[in-house]
Amino acid sequence: MKYQVEKTISVLKNGGVILYPTDTVWGLGCDATNEGAVKKLFAIKKRMEDKSVICLVDNFEMIQNYADVFDENIKNLFLNERPTTVILPQGKKMVKGVINQNGSVAFRIPNTKFCQALLKNLKKPLVSTSANVSGQKTPSFFKEVGEEIKKAVDYIVPEEFEENATHQPSRILLLNEAGEVLVIRD
């Protein structure tokens, strides 16, 4: 796994877009702080930049570096057995398309060994969006990823790292500015 993590990080640090297995479905990913990489990802996905993407992070401390967090109590929103994405009201240090037009940003802490190793070594949020052209079916398994996507990315993480994936999109919670938690997708 060490070689694959190093290879993937090299691609990400050079502004590349990867195709990789997340804790939920197969995703397209790039460095969330690299404007060129994020634009390339949106072009591959054929998605408008005003429809933001989520970020994978390895821990709550990384979230605090990239979002204005209200208090420690929001940690509980991330502590679920089920993969949960939390939208926080104010992101920072990331580019347009990662930070929504309204300033919000979405984070998830994945529980797979590969994603955790990748994030710990990258030391930055990793964009995560389903590996499909916008509007098409979300690929739960590698064999469902379209050839157009496979040909467009800079690197494909081997299928063998598809571990403990739910093969379902994550639950999405929104923490609004009033501190209320709303369920966007259950």
Stockholm file with secondary structure:
# STOCKHOLM 1.0

chainA/1-186         MKYQVEKTISVLKNGGVILYPTDTVWGLGCDATNEGAVKKLFAIKKRMEDKSVICLVDNFEMIQNYADVFDENIKNLFLNERPTTVILPQGKKMVKGVINQNGSVAFRIPNTKFCQALLKNLKKPLVSTSANVSGQKTPSFFKEVGEEIKKAVDYIVPEEFEENATHQPSRILLLNEAGEVLVIRD
#=GR chainA/1-186 SS CHHHHHHHHHHHHTTCCEEEECSSSEEEECBTTCHHHHHHHHHHHTCCTTSCCEEECSSHHHHHHHBCCCCGGGHHHHCCSSCEEEEESCBCSSCBTTBCTTSCEEEECCCCHHHHHHHHHHCSCEEEEESSCTTSCCCSSGGGSCHHHHHHSSEECCGGGCCSCCSSCCEEEEECTTSCEEEEEC
#=GC SS_cons         CHHHHHHHHHHHHTTCCEEEECSSSEEEECBTTCHHHHHHHHHHHTCCTTSCCEEECSSHHHHHHHBCCCCGGGHHHHCCSSCEEEEESCBCSSCBTTBCTTSCEEEECCCCHHHHHHHHHHCSCEEEEESSCTTSCCCSSGGGSCHHHHHHSSEECCGGGCCSCCSSCCEEEEECTTSCEEEEEC
//
